[in-house]
Amino acid sequence: MSTSLLERSRPFHVRDAIALPDDDHQLTARAMREDVYPIHVTRTLADCLRRVVSLVNGAQVALITDERVMERHGRSLLDGLDGADIGTHVFVLPAGEASKSPASAMQLWDWLASSSVGRRDVVLAFGGGVVNDTAGWVASGYMRGLPYVNVPTTLLAQVDGALGGKVAVNHAVAKNLLGAFYQPAGVVSNVEYLRTISDRHLSAGLAEAIKKAVIASPAFWEYIDGNLDAILARDPEVLWRLVRFAAAIKTALVERDPYEEDLRRPLNFGHTIGHPLETATGYGPLLHGEAVALGMVVESRIAANRGLLDDEALARLIELLRRARLPTEADDLARWPDPRAIAAALEKVRHIRAGSLRYVLPVSLGTTIVADDVTEAEAWRALGQTGFRSP
Ligand SMILES: NC(=O)c1ccc[n+]([C@@H]2O[C@H](COP(=O)([O-])OP(=O)(O)OC[C@H]3O[C@@H](n4cnc5c(N)ncnc54)[C@H](O)[C@@H]3O)[C@@H](O)[C@H]2O)c1
């Protein structure tokens, strides 16, 4: 992250020894970088602060957070940074999905531009997935990329959002439309922060953990199934292990295709339907994890209707989601989304995914296939079986 003194003081010579190309030589440009970053899962604030201070490594910190996180946990983090002699600049966003917007990003860039934050300083994204995604996107665009450290404070962000380097803000026509792949310099997930999240957000985070179990790990399924009561009661040891297991699964899956080149990631399970449900409800009334839970039910029904997934596995998934206090049918929502809005959002996803709606379909708990031939009729049949009206 920082240039050594030796490198800085050495005179820099440019020798003009670059061979000029023949007329028929194909010019190419190469830029390669390997991003490797540590993921620390801590049990105490003191350990969390120690990890953050070490990652910041003496730079100034541009702390981006939201008002709820600031109110509950801002003081102790700022005191810790201050105690380590780290200069901080703080920007507090309103809490909620609406802050993940181009307008917030612009405000943050204006704020950075009027500060003394420079190329070697660090953006600290302190909050849930909204803050991690927005601050990461802002870091990626400022001065062509400032390093950023994620300190996720919700279960959803700790098991998923803060990892993998997908950063973005929403646009009115689609979620995450304006974004980049930009890896953090490190992630510090302190499970103590999970004591103060709402029950609803705890469940929403569990949806992303259950998703990982369905796509990649029967052992993780057993862990969640067997410890669900302790998770809901926020047993710190059980949460610590849950976050570590989820982080290991997510990074193993992301490493295979960090830039999502083949657009067929099993991690998108629940999202082909989930994202349009979120868009159709206007980002907010339905939490991301809740939308993913409903998406997993609908997409598993598509698999079951095709004879790929047996009814018992489908029933087990629905039962686990219900025990995790997640919505599994349209009637669980305060208001049904407008079917035409769902159809329009699905169409937009088709467009973003290069013309075809790819579905990650579970074949068993732990195995999935990717299908790009699911018809609209099949999707609406499964949505209908889950209680949604057709347009
Ligand atoms: N980049 C990715 O790979 C990825 C993956 C999954 C989800 N996401 C994104 O994450 C976002 C959702 O994240 P989220 O569910 O964390 O929402 P969020 O960031 O809005 O946080 C939820 C609420 O909890 C509050 N909060 C956060 N930490 C708290 C704490 N410790 N104590 C008390 N309150 C706290 C926040 O102020 C907010 O009101 C969505 O925009 C989604 O698209 C991104």
The ligand as a Tripos MOL2 file, in Angstrom:
@<TRIPOS>MOLECULE
LIG
   44    48     1     0     0
SMALL
NO_CHARGES

@<TRIPOS>ATOM
      1 N1        -21.3300   -6.4750   -3.1150 N.am      1 LIG1
      2 C1        -21.8820   -7.6590   -2.9450 C.2       1 LIG1
      3 O1        -21.3240   -8.6820   -3.3450 O.2       1 LIG1
      4 C2        -23.1970   -7.7480   -2.2340 C.ar      1 LIG1
      5 C3        -23.6900   -9.0010   -1.8390 C.ar      1 LIG1
      6 C4        -24.8980   -9.0450   -1.1340 C.ar      1 LIG1
      7 C5        -25.5730   -7.8710   -0.8700 C.ar      1 LIG1
      8 N2        -25.0790   -6.6810   -1.2830 N.ar      1 LIG1
      9 C6        -25.8080   -5.4320   -1.0360 C.3       1 LIG1
     10 O2        -25.8970   -5.2020    0.3670 O.3       1 LIG1
     11 C7        -27.0170   -4.3360    0.5990 C.3       1 LIG1
     12 C8        -27.7750   -4.7890    1.8080 C.3       1 LIG1
     13 O3        -26.9310   -4.8090    2.9280 O.3       1 LIG1
     14 P1        -27.4900   -4.8230    4.4140 P.3       1 LIG1
     15 O4        -28.5760   -5.7920    4.5330 O.co2     1 LIG1
     16 O5        -26.3120   -4.9430    5.2910 O.co2     1 LIG1
     17 O6        -28.2170   -3.4190    4.5370 O.3       1 LIG1
     18 P2        -27.8190   -2.0080    5.1700 P.3       1 LIG1
     19 O7        -26.4320   -1.6500    4.8740 O.co2     1 LIG1
     20 O8        -28.8990   -1.0650    4.7450 O.co2     1 LIG1
     21 O9        -27.9510   -2.2530    6.7370 O.3       1 LIG1
     22 C9        -29.1950   -2.5900    7.2650 C.3       1 LIG1
     23 C10       -29.6270   -1.6480    8.3960 C.3       1 LIG1
     24 O10       -28.9220   -2.0020    9.5670 O.3       1 LIG1
     25 C11       -28.2920   -0.8530   10.1200 C.3       1 LIG1
     26 N3        -27.0910   -1.3440   10.7630 N.ar      1 LIG1
     27 C12       -25.9510   -1.7520   10.1720 C.ar      1 LIG1
     28 N4        -25.1220   -2.2640   11.0740 N.ar      1 LIG1
     29 C13       -25.7310   -2.1710   12.2720 C.ar      1 LIG1
     30 C14       -25.3780   -2.5320   13.5890 C.ar      1 LIG1
     31 N5        -24.2350   -3.1900   13.8770 N.pl3     1 LIG1
     32 N6        -26.2590   -2.2660   14.5850 N.ar      1 LIG1
     33 C15       -27.4260   -1.6750   14.3170 C.ar      1 LIG1
     34 N7        -27.8390   -1.3120   13.1010 N.ar      1 LIG1
     35 C16       -26.9850   -1.5590   12.0810 C.ar      1 LIG1
     36 C17       -28.0920    0.0750    8.9790 C.3       1 LIG1
     37 O11       -28.0350    1.4090    9.4240 O.3       1 LIG1
     38 C18       -29.3400   -0.1910    8.1540 C.3       1 LIG1
     39 O12       -30.4190    0.5570    8.6600 O.3       1 LIG1
     40 C19       -27.8470   -4.3650   -0.6580 C.3       1 LIG1
     41 O13       -27.7040   -3.1510   -1.3360 O.3       1 LIG1
     42 C20       -27.2230   -5.4900   -1.4810 C.3       1 LIG1
     43 O14       -27.3670   -5.2950   -2.8470 O.3       1 LIG1
     44 C21       -23.9090   -6.6090   -1.9480 C.ar      1 LIG1
@<TRIPOS>BOND
     1     1     2 1
     2     2     3 2
     3     2     4 1
     4     4     5 ar
     5     4    44 ar
     6     5     6 ar
     7     6     7 ar
     8     7     8 ar
     9     8     9 1
    10     8    44 ar
    11     9    10 1
    12     9    42 1
    13    10    11 1
    14    11    12 1
    15    11    40 1
    16    12    13 1
    17    13    14 1
    18    14    15 2
    19    14    16 1
    20    14    17 1
    21    17    18 1
    22    18    19 2
    23    18    20 1
    24    18    21 1
    25    21    22 1
    26    22    23 1
    27    23    24 1
    28    23    38 1
    29    24    25 1
    30    25    26 1
    31    25    36 1
    32    26    27 ar
    33    26    35 ar
    34    27    28 ar
    35    28    29 ar
    36    29    30 ar
    37    29    35 ar
    38    30    31 1
    39    30    32 ar
    40    32    33 ar
    41    33    34 ar
    42    34    35 ar
    43    36    37 1
    44    36    38 1
    45    38    39 1
    46    40    41 1
    47    40    42 1
    48    42    43 1
@<TRIPOS>SUBSTRUCTURE
     1 LIG1         1 GROUP 0 **** ****
